[in-house]
């Protein structure tokens, strides 16, 4: 019965391992999808890193351009101050015409400015137009007031450009830090992806091992049943031997067999006879007589005191 229960227990164990293998296969499928998703996510990290490099380069170029515009604004301020100083020395129409041409040149530069808003351009250009009209009428007092307004607008413009240039430098620094963070995140992700692949390999090995164990255990119930059948046969053989031994003991004309250990017996000695195959006696080996030629002087001296030598 115990052997049969062992067979049943092994069968249930085999079923449990099969279920564990199915669970491992399900987990393997899930981890495989997760690993594949991480591969796609890694490609996105590559594109993000490349985009970050392009962004950092673009921001560096932007900061460089803003620095040049800032320098040009400072030059405009310097030219404006010189214009104010030179206004008091204008005495001829030729000088007035040259001044008007200079104002038109400044107006053209402002119209092409990439950083000024439309409202700022409109205000400064209106001031330049007023100054040009004043030059035509030779109204220097009005021209001086318009120059002052122009100077105020120009200073605000230069201050705005300087602020943009400073913020551009900060943006470039932030972009560089962002790109560095993306690269560090990518490195961590690569390690995470490698770990996921390692887990996937371990689960695959576990699934294969459980499959091998399940296959071996599925054969064991049959082997245990064969063992149980052999035990039954052995048990029947022992019963037959006991019956034969009992019949042999019961022989002896109805005499009851008494144990030699019974206190009712006065047994001094017990002789047990075993029948075996004949044991041949070993043949005696004849000793070779020692040659007198090999005897030492000490041997000969001792022979004088030996009985046999007398």
C-alpha positions in Angstrom: 0.0 0.0 0.0 2.8 2.4 0.8 4.4 1.8 -2.6 1.1 2.5 -4.3 0.7 5.7 -2.3 4.3 6.6 -3.3 3.3 6.1 -7.0 0.2 8.3 -6.5 2.3 11.0 -4.8 4.8 11.0 -7.6 2.0 11.4 -10.1 0.7 14.4 -8.2 4.2 15.8 -8.0 4.6 15.4 -11.7 1.3 17.3 -12.3 2.5 20.1 -10.0 5.8 20.4 -11.8 3.9 20.5 -15.1 1.8 23.3 -13.8 4.9 25.1 -12.6 6.4 24.7 -16.1 3.3 26.2 -17.7 3.6 29.1 -15.3 7.3 29.5 -16.2 6.4 29.5 -19.9 3.8 32.2 -19.3 6.3 34.3 -17.3 8.8 33.7 -20.1 6.4 35.0 -22.7 5.7 38.1 -20.6 9.3 38.9 -20.0 10.0 38.3 -23.7 7.4 41.0 -24.6 8.9 43.3 -22.0 12.4 42.7 -23.4 11.2 43.4 -27.0 9.5 46.6 -25.8 12.7 47.7 -24.1 14.5 47.2 -27.4 12.1 49.5 -29.1 12.3 51.9 -26.3 16.1 51.8 -26.6 15.8 52.8 -30.3 13.7 55.8 -29.1 16.5 56.7 -26.7 19.0 56.7 -29.6 16.8 59.0 -31.5 16.3 61.2 -28.5 20.1 61.4 -27.9 20.7 62.3 -31.5 18.0 65.0 -31.3 19.5 66.3 -28.1 22.9 66.7 -29.8 21.3 68.6 -32.7 19.4 70.8 -30.3 22.6 71.5 -28.3 24.4 72.5 -31.5 21.4 74.7 -32.7 21.3 76.4 -29.3 25.0 77.1 -29.4 24.7 78.6 -32.9 21.7 80.7 -31.6 23.7 81.9 -28.6 26.6 82.8 -30.9 24.2 84.8 -33.2 22.7 86.6 -30.2 26.2 87.6 -29.1 26.9 89.1 -32.5 23.6 91.0 -32.5 24.4 92.2 -29.0 27.7 93.6 -30.2 26.0 95.2 -33.2 23.5 96.9 -30.8 26.4 98.3 -28.8 27.8 99.7 -32.0 24.4 101.3 -32.8 24.4 103.0 -29.5 27.9 104.4 -30.1 26.9 105.6 -33.5 23.8 107.3 -32.1 25.8 109.2 -29.6 28.2 110.4 -32.3 25.2 111.4 -34.3 23.9 113.6 -31.5 27.3 115.2 -31.0 27.7 115.9 -34.7 24.2 117.4 -35.0 25.4 120.7 -33.4 28.1 121.1 -36.0 25.9 120.7 -39.1 26.1 124.0 -41.1 25.7 123.1 -44.8 23.1 121.4 -46.9 25.6 118.8 -47.9 26.1 117.8 -44.3 22.3 117.6 -43.9 22.0 115.3 -46.9 24.7 113.1 -45.6 22.9 112.9 -42.2 19.7 112.1 -43.9 21.4 109.3 -45.9 22.8 108.0 -42.6 19.4 107.9 -41.0 18.0 106.0 -44.0 20.8 103.4 -43.7 19.9 103.0 -40.0 16.3 102.6 -40.9 17.1 99.9 -43.4 19.2 98.0 -40.8 16.3 98.1 -38.3 13.8 96.8 -40.9 16.0 93.8 -41.4 16.5 93.1 -37.7 15.5 89.5 -36.8 15.0 90.2 -33.1 13.0 93.4 -32.9 9.2 93.1 -32.8 7.0 94.9 -35.3 5.9 97.4 -32.7 9.5 98.3 -31.9 10.4 98.6 -35.5 7.4 100.9 -36.2 8.2 103.2 -33.3 11.9 103.6 -34.2 11.2 104.0 -37.9 8.6 106.6 -37.2 11.2 108.5 -35.2 13.7 108.3 -38.0 11.1 109.5 -40.5 10.4 112.5 -38.3 14.1 113.2 -38.0 14.5 113.1 -41.8 11.5 115.5 -42.2 13.1 117.9 -39.7 16.3 117.8 -41.6 14.4 118.9 -44.7 12.9 121.8 -42.8 16.1 122.4 -40.9 14.1 122.3 -37.6 16.9 121.3 -35.3 14.9 121.5 -32.1 12.3 119.0 -33.3 15.2 116.8 -34.7 16.9 116.8 -31.3 13.7 115.6 -29.6 13.2 112.9 -32.1 16.8 111.8 -31.7 16.2 111.5 -28.0 13.1 109.3 -28.6 15.1 107.2 -31.1 17.9 106.8 -28.5 15.5 105.6 -25.9 14.0 103.0 -28.2 17.5 101.9 -29.4 18.7 101.5 -25.8 15.6 99.3 -24.9 16.4 97.2 -28.0 20.0 96.8 -27.0 19.0 95.9 -23.5 16.5 93.3 -24.8 19.2 91.8 -27.1 21.6 91.6 -24.2 19.0 89.8 -22.0 18.3 87.4 -24.9 22.1 86.8 -25.3 22.4 86.0 -21.6 19.3 83.8 -21.6 20.7 82.0 -24.7 23.9 81.1 -22.8 21.7 79.7 -19.9 19.7 77.8 -22.5 22.8 76.3 -24.0 24.0 75.2 -20.5 20.6 73.7 -19.8 20.6 71.9 -23.1 24.0 70.5 -22.5 22.8 69.2 -19.1 19.7 67.8 -20.7 21.8 65.9 -23.3 24.1 64.6 -20.5 21.0 63.4 -18.6 19.6 61.7 -21.7 22.9 59.8 -22.2 23.1 58.8 -18.5 19.5 57.6 -18.7 20.3 55.7 -21.9 23.3 53.9 -20.2 21.0 52.9 -17.3 18.4 51.7 -19.7 21.0 49.6 -21.5 21.9 47.9 -18.2 18.3 47.4 -17.4 17.7 45.8 -20.9 20.7 43.5 -20.4 19.3 42.5 -17.0 15.9 41.7 -18.6 17.6 39.5 -21.2 19.5 37.7 -18.4 16.3 37.1 -16.5 14.7 35.8 -19.7 17.6 33.4 -20.2 17.2 32.2 -16.6 13.5 31.6 -17.0 14.2 29.7 -20.2 16.6 27.5 -18.4 14.1 27.0 -15.5 11.4 26.0 -18.0 13.7 23.5 -19.7 14.7 22.1 -16.3 11.1 21.7 -15.2 10.3 20.0 -18.5 13.1 17.5 -18.0 12.0 16.8 -14.4 8.4 16.5 -15.4 9.4 14.0 -18.2 11.4 11.9 -15.7 8.7 12.0 -13.0 6.0 10.9 -15.5 7.9 7.6 -15.9 8.3 7.0 -12.2 4.8 5.9 -11.4 5.1 3.0 -13.8 8.5 2.1 -12.3 7.0 2.3 -8.8 4.1 0.1 -9.8 6.5 -2.4 -11.2 8.3 -2.3 -7.9 5.0 -2.9 -6.1 4.3 -5.9 -8.3 7.7 -7.2 -7.5 7.1 -6.7 -3.8 3.8 -8.6 -4.1 5.7 -11.5 -5.8 8.3 -11.4 -3.1 5.7 -11.5 -0.4 4.0 -14.5 -2.0 7.4 -16.2 -2.2 8.1 -15.5 1.5 4.7 -16.9 2.4 5.4 -20.1 0.3 8.8 -20.4 2.1 7.2 -20.0 5.5 4.6 -22.7 4.6 7.4 -25.1 3.4 9.4 -24.4 6.5 6.4 -25.0 8.7 5.7 -28.3 7.0 9.3 -29.3 7.5 9.3 -28.4 11.2 6.0 -30.2 11.7 7.5 -33.4 10.5 8.9 -35.8 13.1 6.0 -38.0 14.1 4.0 -35.5 15.9 6.9 -34.4 18.2 6.8 -30.8 19.3 9.9 -28.8 18.5 11.3 -27.2 21.5 13.7 -24.3 21.4 17.2 -24.8 22.7 16.8 -21.7 24.7 13.8 -23.1 26.7 14.5 -23.2 30.5 12.9 -26.6 30.6 15.9 -28.1 28.7 19.2 -29.0 30.3 21.4 -28.3 27.3 25.1 -28.0 28.0 26.4 -27.8 24.5 24.8 -27.2 21.1 26.6 -28.4 18.0 25.7 -26.9 14.6 26.7 -28.8 11.6 27.2 -27.0 8.3 27.6 -28.9 5.1 29.9 -27.3 2.6 32.1 -28.4 -0.2 35.2 -30.2 0.6 38.2 -28.1 1.6 41.5 -29.5 0.3 44.4 -29.4 2.7 47.4 -27.5 1.6 50.4 -29.5 0.7 53.4 -29.0 3.0 56.2 -27.1 1.5 59.6 -28.8 2.0 62.2 -26.5 3.4 65.4 -26.5 1.6 68.3 -27.5 3.9 70.7 -24.6 4.5 74.0 -25.0 2.9 76.9 -25.0 5.3 78.6 -22.8 2.8 76.1 -20.0 3.6 76.4 -20.3 7.4 78.3 -17.5 9.2 80.8 -17.8 11.9 78.2 -16.7 14.4 75.9 -19.5 13.4 78.6 -22.1 13.8 79.5 -20.7 17.2 75.9 -21.0 18.3 75.7 -24.5 17.1 78.1 -25.5 19.8 75.5 -24.7 22.4 72.5 -26.2 20.6 71.3 -29.7 21.4 70.8 -30.7 17.8 74.4 -29.9 17.0 75.8 -32.2 19.7 
